[in-house]
Amino acid sequence: FEQALALGEIENLSGHQQSYTSLFNRWSDVSNRVLNLVRNGQAEQAALLSQTDSKAAFDELRNLVDVIQIEQIGQSDFYTEQAMDRSDAAMVRLLAALVIGMIISVLMVVFVPPLITRPLLHIRRSVESIASGNGDLTARIDVSSNDEVGDLGSKFNLFIEKLHTMVSHIKACATQV
């Protein structure tokens, strides 16, 4: 009985425990009297006592157990309802997070690639302009950022500067010869 009570929270736990103990003791006393009557050869009196007082005590005990089970089922239903409500709320939060994540992903797909490709396209156009400009080694790439793409443009400008210096030096040597 104690294990059954421990399975769920019941509002009138101590009252149920007292009632159960009282009813169980009453039924046990009547049942012991029935057994004593049988042992003493008074089978008819034992049968009568068993069918009246013992059965009544047992029925009251059974009814109490049924009441406790109904209360436990009620508590179980209450906790199930709470769990379902929390589950629904968690599902709404999860769906909201999913929608927000999808919106952020779409925005990143739309706006981040141009942030990366625009400076690269600028460098490509500048390199094409230098390459198609009759070998003008004085042209430079405008570097407006301090990121990797800006670093690439600066290094390209440094390369062109060294190439320009080397060609100027060779031209000066050729003129002297």
TIRO-2110 file (N, C-alpha, C; in Angstrom, 1 decimal):
// TIRO-2110
0.8, -1.2, 0.0, N, 1, A
0.0, 0.0, 0.0, CA, 1, A
0.9, 1.3, 0.0, C, 1, A
1.9, 1.2, 0.8, N, 2, A
2.8, 2.4, 0.8, CA, 2, A
3.4, 2.7, -0.5, C, 2, A
3.8, 1.6, -1.2, N, 3, A
4.4, 1.8, -2.6, CA, 3, A
3.4, 2.3, -3.5, C, 3, A
2.1, 1.9, -3.4, N, 4, A
1.1, 2.4, -4.3, CA, 4, A
0.8, 3.9, -4.0, C, 4, A
0.9, 4.3, -2.8, N, 5, A
0.7, 5.7, -2.5, CA, 5, A
1.9, 6.5, -3.0, C, 5, A
3.0, 6.0, -3.0, N, 6, A
4.2, 6.7, -3.4, CA, 6, A
4.2, 6.9, -4.9, C, 6, A
3.4, 6.3, -5.7, N, 7, A
3.4, 6.4, -7.1, CA, 7, A
2.8, 7.8, -7.6, C, 7, A
2.1, 8.4, -6.7, N, 8, A
1.5, 9.7, -7.1, CA, 8, A
1.2, 10.6, -6.0, C, 8, A
1.1, 11.9, -6.2, N, 9, A
0.8, 12.8, -5.2, CA, 9, A
-0.7, 12.8, -4.9, C, 9, A
-1.1, 12.6, -3.7, N, 10, A
-2.5, 12.6, -3.3, CA, 10, A
-2.7, 13.7, -2.3, C, 10, A
-3.8, 14.4, -2.4, N, 11, A
-4.0, 15.5, -1.5, CA, 11, A
-4.2, 15.1, -0.1, C, 11, A
-5.0, 14.0, 0.2, N, 12, A
-5.3, 13.6, 1.6, CA, 12, A
-4.5, 12.4, 1.9, C, 12, A
-3.2, 12.4, 1.7, N, 13, A
-2.4, 11.2, 1.9, CA, 13, A
-2.5, 10.7, 3.3, C, 13, A
-2.3, 11.5, 4.3, N, 14, A
-2.3, 11.0, 5.7, CA, 14, A
-3.7, 10.5, 6.1, C, 14, A
-4.7, 11.1, 5.6, N, 15, A
-6.1, 10.6, 5.9, CA, 15, A
-6.3, 9.3, 5.2, C, 15, A
-5.8, 9.1, 4.0, N, 16, A
-6.0, 7.8, 3.3, CA, 16, A
-5.2, 6.7, 4.0, C, 16, A
-4.0, 7.1, 4.5, N, 17, A
-3.2, 6.1, 5.2, CA, 17, A
-3.8, 5.7, 6.5, C, 17, A
-4.4, 6.6, 7.2, N, 18, A
-5.1, 6.3, 8.5, CA, 18, A
-6.3, 5.4, 8.2, C, 18, A
-7.1, 5.8, 7.2, N, 19, A
-8.3, 5.0, 6.8, CA, 19, A
-7.9, 3.6, 6.4, C, 19, A
-6.9, 3.5, 5.6, N, 20, A
-6.4, 2.2, 5.1, CA, 20, A
-6.0, 1.3, 6.3, C, 20, A
-5.2, 1.9, 7.2, N, 21, A
-4.7, 1.1, 8.3, CA, 21, A
-5.9, 0.7, 9.2, C, 21, A
-6.8, 1.6, 9.4, N, 22, A
-8.0, 1.2, 10.2, CA, 22, A
-8.8, 0.1, 9.6, C, 22, A
-9.1, 0.3, 8.3, N, 23, A
-9.9, -0.7, 7.6, CA, 23, A
-9.2, -2.0, 7.4, C, 23, A
-7.9, -2.0, 7.2, N, 24, A
-7.1, -3.2, 7.1, CA, 24, A
-7.1, -3.9, 8.4, C, 24, A
-6.9, -3.2, 9.5, N, 25, A
-6.9, -3.9, 10.8, CA, 25, A
-8.3, -4.5, 11.1, C, 25, A
-9.4, -3.8, 10.8, N, 26, A
-10.7, -4.3, 11.0, CA, 26, A
-10.9, -5.6, 10.2, C, 26, A
-10.6, -5.5, 8.9, N, 27, A
-10.7, -6.7, 8.0, CA, 27, A
-9.9, -7.8, 8.6, C, 27, A
-8.6, -7.5, 9.0, N, 28, A
-7.7, -8.6, 9.5, CA, 28, A
-8.3, -9.2, 10.7, C, 28, A
-8.8, -8.4, 11.6, N, 29, A
-9.4, -8.9, 12.9, CA, 29, A
-10.6, -9.9, 12.6, C, 29, A
-11.5, -9.4, 11.7, N, 30, A
-12.6, -10.2, 11.3, CA, 30, A
-12.1, -11.5, 10.6, C, 30, A
-11.2, -11.4, 9.7, N, 31, A
-10.7, -12.6, 9.0, CA, 31, A
-10.0, -13.6, 10.0, C, 31, A
-9.3, -13.1, 11.0, N, 32, A
-8.7, -13.9, 12.0, CA, 32, A
-9.8, -14.6, 12.9, C, 32, A
-10.9, -13.9, 13.2, N, 33, A
-12.0, -14.5, 13.9, CA, 33, A
-12.6, -15.6, 13.1, C, 33, A
-12.7, -15.4, 11.7, N, 34, A
-13.3, -16.4, 10.8, CA, 34, A
-12.4, -17.6, 10.9, C, 34, A
-11.1, -17.4, 10.8, N, 35, A
-10.1, -18.6, 10.8, CA, 35, A
-10.2, -19.3, 12.2, C, 35, A
-10.3, -18.6, 13.3, N, 36, A
-10.4, -19.2, 14.6, CA, 36, A
-11.7, -20.0, 14.7, C, 36, A
-12.8, -19.5, 14.1, N, 37, A
-14.0, -20.3, 14.1, CA, 37, A
-13.9, -21.6, 13.3, C, 37, A
-13.2, -21.5, 12.2, N, 38, A
-13.0, -22.7, 11.4, CA, 38, A
-12.2, -23.7, 12.1, C, 38, A
-11.1, -23.2, 12.8, N, 39, A
-10.3, -24.1, 13.6, CA, 39, A
-11.0, -24.8, 14.7, C, 39, A
-11.9, -24.0, 15.3, N, 40, A
-12.7, -24.6, 16.4, CA, 40, A
-13.9, -25.4, 16.0, C, 40, A
-14.1, -25.6, 14.7, N, 41, A
-15.1, -26.5, 14.1, CA, 41, A
-16.4, -25.8, 14.0, C, 41, A
-16.5, -24.5, 14.0, N, 42, A
-17.7, -23.7, 13.9, CA, 42, A
-17.8, -23.1, 12.4, C, 42, A
-17.9, -24.0, 11.5, N, 43, A
-17.8, -23.6, 10.1, CA, 43, A
-19.0, -22.8, 9.7, C, 43, A
-20.2, -23.1, 10.2, N, 44, A
-21.4, -22.3, 9.8, CA, 44, A
-21.2, -20.8, 10.3, C, 44, A
-20.8, -20.7, 11.5, N, 45, A
-20.6, -19.3, 12.1, CA, 45, A
-19.5, -18.6, 11.3, C, 45, A
-18.4, -19.4, 10.9, N, 46, A
-17.3, -18.8, 10.2, CA, 46, A
-17.8, -18.3, 8.8, C, 46, A
-18.6, -19.1, 8.1, N, 47, A
-19.1, -18.8, 6.8, CA, 47, A
-20.0, -17.5, 6.9, C, 47, A
-20.8, -17.5, 7.9, N, 48, A
-21.7, -16.3, 8.1, CA, 48, A
-20.9, -15.1, 8.4, C, 48, A
-19.9, -15.2, 9.3, N, 49, A
-19.1, -14.0, 9.6, CA, 49, A
-18.3, -13.6, 8.4, C, 49, A
-17.8, -14.5, 7.6, N, 50, A
-17.0, -14.2, 6.4, CA, 50, A
-17.9, -13.5, 5.4, C, 50, A
-19.1, -14.0, 5.2, N, 51, A
-20.0, -13.4, 4.2, CA, 51, A
-20.6, -12.0, 4.6, C, 51, A
-20.5, -11.7, 5.9, N, 52, A
-21.1, -10.5, 6.3, CA, 52, A
-20.0, -9.5, 6.7, C, 52, A
-19.5, -9.6, 7.9, N, 53, A
-18.6, -8.6, 8.4, CA, 53, A
-17.2, -8.6, 7.6, C, 53, A
-16.7, -9.8, 7.3, N, 54, A
-15.4, -9.8, 6.6, CA, 54, A
-15.6, -9.2, 5.2, C, 54, A
-16.7, -9.6, 4.5, N, 55, A
-16.9, -9.1, 3.2, CA, 55, A
-17.1, -7.6, 3.2, C, 55, A
-17.9, -7.1, 4.2, N, 56, A
-18.1, -5.7, 4.3, CA, 56, A
-16.8, -4.9, 4.6, C, 56, A
-16.0, -5.4, 5.5, N, 57, A
-14.7, -4.8, 5.8, CA, 57, A
-13.8, -4.8, 4.5, C, 57, A
-13.8, -5.9, 3.8, N, 58, A
-13.0, -6.0, 2.6, CA, 58, A
-13.5, -5.0, 1.5, C, 58, A
-14.9, -4.9, 1.4, N, 59, A
-15.5, -4.0, 0.4, CA, 59, A
-15.1, -2.6, 0.7, C, 59, A
-15.1, -2.2, 2.0, N, 60, A
-14.7, -0.8, 2.3, CA, 60, A
-13.3, -0.6, 2.0, C, 60, A
-12.5, -1.6, 2.3, N, 61, A
-11.0, -1.5, 2.0, CA, 61, A
-10.8, -1.3, 0.5, C, 61, A
-11.5, -2.1, -0.3, N, 62, A
-11.4, -2.1, -1.8, CA, 62, A
-11.9, -0.7, -2.3, C, 62, A
-13.0, -0.2, -1.7, N, 63, A
-13.5, 1.1, -2.1, CA, 63, A
-12.5, 2.2, -1.9, C, 63, A
-11.8, 2.1, -0.7, N, 64, A
-10.8, 3.1, -0.4, CA, 64, A
-9.6, 3.0, -1.5, C, 64, A
-9.2, 1.8, -1.8, N, 65, A
-8.2, 1.6, -2.8, CA, 65, A
-8.7, 2.2, -4.2, C, 65, A
-9.9, 2.0, -4.5, N, 66, A
-10.5, 2.6, -5.7, CA, 66, A
-10.4, 4.1, -5.7, C, 66, A
-10.8, 4.7, -4.6, N, 67, A
-10.7, 6.2, -4.4, CA, 67, A
-9.3, 6.7, -4.6, C, 67, A
-8.4, 6.0, -4.0, N, 68, A
-7.0, 6.4, -4.1, CA, 68, A
-6.5, 6.3, -5.6, C, 68, A
-6.9, 5.2, -6.3, N, 69, A
-6.5, 5.1, -7.7, CA, 69, A
-7.1, 6.2, -8.5, C, 69, A
-8.4, 6.5, -8.2, N, 70, A
-9.0, 7.6, -9.0, CA, 70, A
-8.3, 8.9, -8.8, C, 70, A
-7.9, 9.2, -7.5, N, 71, A
-7.1, 10.4, -7.2, CA, 71, A
-5.8, 10.4, -7.9, C, 71, A
-5.1, 9.2, -8.0, N, 72, A
-3.8, 9.1, -8.7, CA, 72, A
-4.0, 9.3, -10.2, C, 72, A
-5.1, 8.8, -10.7, N, 73, A
-5.3, 9.0, -12.1, CA, 73, A
-5.6, 10.5, -12.4, C, 73, A
-6.4, 11.1, -11.5, N, 74, A
-6.6, 12.6, -11.6, CA, 74, A
-5.3, 13.4, -11.6, C, 74, A
-4.4, 13.0, -10.7, N, 75, A
-3.1, 13.7, -10.6, CA, 75, A
-2.3, 13.4, -11.9, C, 75, A
-2.4, 12.2, -12.3, N, 76, A
-1.7, 11.8, -13.6, CA, 76, A
-2.2, 12.6, -14.7, C, 76, A
-3.5, 12.7, -14.8, N, 77, A
-4.1, 13.5, -15.9, CA, 77, A
-3.7, 15.0, -15.8, C, 77, A
-3.6, 15.5, -14.6, N, 78, A
-3.2, 16.9, -14.4, CA, 78, A
-1.7, 17.1, -14.9, C, 78, A
-0.8, 16.2, -14.5, N, 79, A
0.6, 16.3, -14.9, CA, 79, A
0.7, 16.1, -16.4, C, 79, A
-0.1, 15.2, -16.9, N, 80, A
-0.1, 15.0, -18.4, CA, 80, A
-0.5, 16.2, -19.1, C, 80, A
-1.5, 16.9, -18.6, N, 81, A
-2.0, 18.1, -19.2, CA, 81, A
-0.9, 19.2, -19.2, C, 81, A
-0.2, 19.3, -18.0, N, 82, A
0.8, 20.3, -17.9, CA, 82, A
2.0, 20.0, -18.8, C, 82, A
2.3, 18.7, -18.9, N, 83, A
3.4, 18.3, -19.9, CA, 83, A
3.0, 18.6, -21.3, C, 83, A
1.8, 18.4, -21.7, N, 84, A
1.3, 18.7, -23.0, CA, 84, A
1.4, 20.2, -23.3, C, 84, A
1.0, 21.0, -22.3, N, 85, A
1.0, 22.4, -22.5, CA, 85, A
2.5, 22.9, -22.6, C, 85, A
3.4, 22.4, -21.8, N, 86, A
4.8, 22.7, -22.0, CA, 86, A
5.3, 22.3, -23.3, C, 86, A
4.9, 21.1, -23.7, N, 87, A
5.4, 20.6, -25.0, CA, 87, A
4.9, 21.5, -26.2, C, 87, A
3.6, 22.0, -26.1, N, 88, A
3.1, 22.9, -27.1, CA, 88, A
3.9, 24.2, -27.1, C, 88, A
4.1, 24.7, -25.9, N, 89, A
4.9, 26.0, -25.8, CA, 89, A
6.3, 25.8, -26.4, C, 89, A
6.9, 24.7, -26.1, N, 90, A
8.3, 24.4, -26.6, CA, 90, A
8.2, 24.3, -28.1, C, 90, A
7.2, 23.7, -28.6, N, 91, A
7.1, 23.5, -30.1, CA, 91, A
6.9, 24.9, -30.8, C, 91, A
6.2, 25.7, -30.1, N, 92, A
6.0, 27.1, -30.7, CA, 92, A
7.3, 27.8, -30.7, C, 92, A
8.1, 27.7, -29.6, N, 93, A
9.4, 28.4, -29.5, CA, 93, A
10.3, 27.8, -30.5, C, 93, A
10.3, 26.5, -30.7, N, 94, A
11.1, 25.8, -31.7, CA, 94, A
10.8, 26.3, -33.1, C, 94, A
9.5, 26.3, -33.4, N, 95, A
9.1, 26.8, -34.7, CA, 95, A
9.5, 28.3, -35.0, C, 95, A
9.4, 29.1, -33.9, N, 96, A
9.8, 30.5, -34.1, CA, 96, A
11.3, 30.6, -34.3, C, 96, A
12.1, 29.8, -33.6, N, 97, A
13.5, 29.8, -33.8, CA, 97, A
13.9, 29.3, -35.2, C, 97, A
13.1, 28.3, -35.6, N, 98, A
13.4, 27.8, -37.0, CA, 98, A
13.1, 28.9, -38.0, C, 98, A
12.0, 29.6, -37.9, N, 99, A
11.6, 30.6, -38.8, CA, 99, A
12.6, 31.7, -38.8, C, 99, A
13.0, 32.2, -37.6, N, 100, A
14.0, 33.2, -37.5, CA, 100, A
15.4, 32.7, -38.1, C, 100, A
15.7, 31.5, -37.9, N, 101, A
17.0, 31.0, -38.5, CA, 101, A
16.9, 30.9, -40.0, C, 101, A
15.7, 30.6, -40.5, N, 102, A
15.6, 30.5, -42.0, CA, 102, A
15.7, 32.0, -42.6, C, 102, A
15.1, 32.9, -41.9, N, 103, A
15.1, 34.3, -42.4, CA, 103, A
16.6, 34.8, -42.3, C, 103, A
17.3, 34.5, -41.3, N, 104, A
18.7, 34.9, -41.2, CA, 104, A
19.5, 34.3, -42.3, C, 104, A
19.2, 33.0, -42.5, N, 105, A
19.9, 32.2, -43.6, CA, 105, A
19.7, 32.9, -44.9, C, 105, A
18.4, 33.2, -45.2, N, 106, A
18.1, 33.8, -46.5, CA, 106, A
18.8, 35.1, -46.7, C, 106, A
18.8, 35.9, -45.6, N, 107, A
19.4, 37.2, -45.6, CA, 107, A
20.9, 37.1, -45.9, C, 107, A
21.5, 36.1, -45.2, N, 108, A
23.0, 35.9, -45.4, CA, 108, A
23.3, 35.4, -46.9, C, 108, A
22.4, 34.6, -47.4, N, 109, A
22.6, 34.1, -48.8, CA, 109, A
22.5, 35.3, -49.8, C, 109, A
21.6, 36.2, -49.5, N, 110, A
21.3, 37.3, -50.4, CA, 110, A
22.4, 38.4, -50.2, C, 110, A
22.8, 38.8, -49.0, N, 111, A
23.6, 39.9, -48.8, CA, 111, A
25.1, 39.7, -48.5, C, 111, A
25.5, 38.5, -48.1, N, 112, A
26.9, 38.2, -47.8, CA, 112, A
27.7, 38.0, -49.0, C, 112, A
27.3, 37.2, -50.0, N, 113, A
28.1, 37.0, -51.2, CA, 113, A
28.5, 38.3, -51.9, C, 113, A
27.6, 39.3, -52.1, N, 114, A
28.1, 40.5, -52.7, CA, 114, A
29.2, 41.2, -51.9, C, 114, A
29.1, 41.1, -50.6, N, 115, A
30.2, 41.7, -49.7, CA, 115, A
31.5, 41.1, -50.0, C, 115, A
31.5, 39.9, -50.4, N, 116, A
32.8, 39.2, -50.7, CA, 116, A
33.2, 39.4, -52.2, C, 116, A
32.2, 39.2, -53.1, N, 117, A
32.5, 39.3, -54.5, CA, 117, A
32.8, 40.7, -55.0, C, 117, A
32.1, 41.7, -54.5, N, 118, A
32.2, 43.1, -55.0, CA, 118, A
33.7, 43.5, -55.0, C, 118, A
34.4, 43.4, -53.8, N, 119, A
35.8, 43.8, -53.9, CA, 119, A
36.7, 42.9, -54.8, C, 119, A
36.4, 41.7, -54.9, N, 120, A
37.1, 40.8, -55.9, CA, 120, A
36.9, 41.3, -57.3, C, 120, A
35.7, 41.6, -57.6, N, 121, A
35.4, 42.1, -59.0, CA, 121, A
36.1, 43.4, -59.2, C, 121, A
36.2, 44.2, -58.2, N, 122, A
36.9, 45.5, -58.4, CA, 122, A
38.3, 45.3, -58.7, C, 122, A
39.0, 44.3, -58.0, N, 123, A
40.4, 44.0, -58.2, CA, 123, A
40.5, 43.4, -59.6, C, 123, A
39.6, 42.5, -60.0, N, 124, A
39.7, 41.9, -61.4, CA, 124, A
39.6, 43.0, -62.4, C, 124, A
38.6, 43.9, -62.3, N, 125, A
38.5, 45.0, -63.3, CA, 125, A
39.8, 45.9, -63.4, C, 125, A
40.4, 46.1, -62.2, N, 126, A
41.6, 46.9, -62.1, CA, 126, A
42.7, 46.2, -62.8, C, 126, A
42.9, 44.9, -62.6, N, 127, A
43.9, 44.1, -63.2, CA, 127, A
43.7, 44.0, -64.7, C, 127, A
42.5, 43.9, -65.1, N, 128, A
42.2, 43.9, -66.6, CA, 128, A
42.5, 45.2, -67.2, C, 128, A
42.2, 46.3, -66.5, N, 129, A
42.5, 47.6, -67.0, CA, 129, A
44.0, 47.8, -67.2, C, 129, A
44.8, 47.4, -66.2, N, 130, A
46.2, 47.5, -66.2, CA, 130, A
46.8, 46.6, -67.3, C, 130, A
46.2, 45.4, -67.5, N, 131, A
46.7, 44.4, -68.5, CA, 131, A
46.4, 44.9, -69.9, C, 131, A
45.3, 45.6, -70.1, N, 132, A
44.9, 46.1, -71.4, CA, 132, A
45.3, 47.5, -71.7, C, 132, A
46.0, 48.1, -70.8, N, 133, A
46.4, 49.5, -70.9, CA, 133, A
47.7, 49.7, -71.6, C, 133, A
48.1, 49.0, -72.5, N, 134, A
49.4, 49.1, -73.2, CA, 134, A
50.6, 49.0, -72.3, C, 134, A
50.5, 48.2, -71.3, N, 135, A
51.6, 48.0, -70.4, CA, 135, A
51.9, 49.2, -69.5, C, 135, A
50.9, 50.0, -69.1, N, 136, A
51.1, 51.1, -68.2, CA, 136, A
51.3, 50.6, -66.8, C, 136, A
52.6, 50.7, -66.4, N, 137, A
52.9, 50.2, -65.1, CA, 137, A
52.8, 51.2, -64.0, C, 137, A
52.2, 52.4, -64.3, N, 138, A
52.0, 53.4, -63.3, CA, 138, A
50.6, 53.3, -62.7, C, 138, A
49.7, 52.5, -63.4, N, 139, A
48.4, 52.4, -62.9, CA, 139, A
48.4, 51.5, -61.6, C, 139, A
47.5, 51.8, -60.7, N, 140, A
47.4, 51.1, -59.5, CA, 140, A
46.0, 50.7, -59.1, C, 140, A
45.8, 49.8, -58.3, N, 141, A
44.5, 49.4, -57.8, CA, 141, A
44.1, 50.2, -56.6, C, 141, A
42.9, 50.8, -56.6, N, 142, A
42.4, 51.5, -55.4, CA, 142, A
42.1, 50.5, -54.3, C, 142, A
42.8, 50.7, -53.2, N, 143, A
42.6, 49.8, -52.1, CA, 143, A
41.8, 50.5, -51.0, C, 143, A
40.6, 50.1, -50.8, N, 144, A
39.7, 50.8, -49.8, CA, 144, A
39.4, 50.0, -48.6, C, 144, A
39.9, 48.8, -48.5, N, 145, A
39.6, 47.9, -47.3, CA, 145, A
40.8, 47.4, -46.7, C, 145, A
40.7, 47.0, -45.4, N, 146, A
41.9, 46.4, -44.7, CA, 146, A
41.7, 44.9, -44.5, C, 146, A
40.9, 44.3, -45.3, N, 147, A
40.7, 42.8, -45.2, CA, 147, A
41.6, 42.1, -46.1, C, 147, A
41.3, 40.8, -46.3, N, 148, A
42.2, 40.0, -47.2, CA, 148, A
42.2, 40.5, -48.6, C, 148, A
41.0, 40.9, -49.1, N, 149, A
40.9, 41.4, -50.5, CA, 149, A
41.7, 42.7, -50.6, C, 149, A
41.6, 43.6, -49.6, N, 150, A
42.5, 44.8, -49.7, CA, 150, A
43.9, 44.5, -49.6, C, 150, A
44.3, 43.5, -48.8, N, 151, A
45.7, 43.0, -48.8, CA, 151, A
46.1, 42.5, -50.1, C, 151, A
45.3, 41.8, -50.8, N, 152, A
45.6, 41.3, -52.2, CA, 152, A
45.9, 42.4, -53.1, C, 152, A
45.0, 43.5, -53.1, N, 153, A
45.2, 44.6, -53.9, CA, 153, A
46.5, 45.3, -53.6, C, 153, A
46.8, 45.5, -52.3, N, 154, A
48.1, 46.1, -51.9, CA, 154, A
49.3, 45.3, -52.4, C, 154, A
49.2, 44.0, -52.3, N, 155, A
50.4, 43.2, -52.7, CA, 155, A
50.5, 43.2, -54.3, C, 155, A
49.4, 43.3, -55.0, N, 156, A
49.4, 43.4, -56.4, CA, 156, A
50.1, 44.8, -56.8, C, 156, A
49.7, 45.8, -56.1, N, 157, A
50.3, 47.2, -56.3, CA, 157, A
51.8, 47.1, -56.1, C, 157, A
52.2, 46.4, -55.0, N, 158, A
53.6, 46.3, -54.7, CA, 158, A
54.3, 45.5, -55.8, C, 158, A
53.7, 44.5, -56.3, N, 159, A
54.3, 43.7, -57.4, CA, 159, A
54.5, 44.6, -58.7, C, 159, A
53.4, 45.4, -59.0, N, 160, A
53.5, 46.3, -60.2, CA, 160, A
54.6, 47.3, -59.9, C, 160, A
54.7, 47.9, -58.7, N, 161, A
55.7, 48.9, -58.4, CA, 161, A
57.1, 48.3, -58.6, C, 161, A
57.3, 47.1, -58.2, N, 162, A
58.7, 46.4, -58.4, CA, 162, A
58.9, 46.2, -59.8, C, 162, A
57.8, 45.7, -60.5, N, 163, A
58.0, 45.5, -61.9, CA, 163, A
58.3, 46.8, -62.7, C, 163, A
57.6, 47.8, -62.3, N, 164, A
57.8, 49.1, -62.9, CA, 164, A
59.3, 49.6, -62.6, C, 164, A
59.7, 49.4, -61.4, N, 165, A
61.1, 49.8, -61.1, CA, 165, A
62.1, 49.0, -61.9, C, 165, A
61.9, 47.7, -62.0, N, 166, A
62.8, 46.8, -62.8, CA, 166, A
62.8, 47.2, -64.3, C, 166, A
61.6, 47.5, -64.8, N, 167, A
61.5, 47.8, -66.3, CA, 167, A
62.2, 49.2, -66.5, C, 167, A
62.0, 50.1, -65.5, N, 168, A
62.6, 51.5, -65.7, CA, 168, A
64.1, 51.3, -65.6, C, 168, A
64.6, 50.5, -64.7, N, 169, A
66.0, 50.2, -64.6, CA, 169, A
66.6, 49.6, -65.9, C, 169, A
65.9, 48.6, -66.4, N, 170, A
66.3, 48.0, -67.7, CA, 170, A
66.3, 49.0, -68.8, C, 170, A
65.3, 49.8, -68.9, N, 171, A
65.2, 50.9, -69.9, CA, 171, A
66.3, 51.9, -69.8, C, 171, A
66.7, 52.2, -68.6, N, 172, A
67.8, 53.1, -68.4, CA, 172, A
69.1, 52.5, -68.8, C, 172, A
69.3, 51.2, -68.5, N, 173, A
70.5, 50.5, -68.9, CA, 173, A
70.6, 50.4, -70.4, C, 173, A
69.4, 50.1, -71.1, N, 174, A
69.4, 50.0, -72.5, CA, 174, A
69.7, 51.3, -73.2, C, 174, A
69.3, 52.4, -72.6, N, 175, A
69.5, 53.7, -73.1, CA, 175, A
71.0, 54.1, -73.0, C, 175, A
71.7, 53.6, -72.0, N, 176, A
73.1, 53.9, -71.8, CA, 176, A
73.9, 53.1, -72.8, C, 176, A
73.5, 51.9, -73.2, N, 177, A
74.2, 51.1, -74.0, CA, 177, A
74.0, 51.6, -75.4, C, 177, A
END
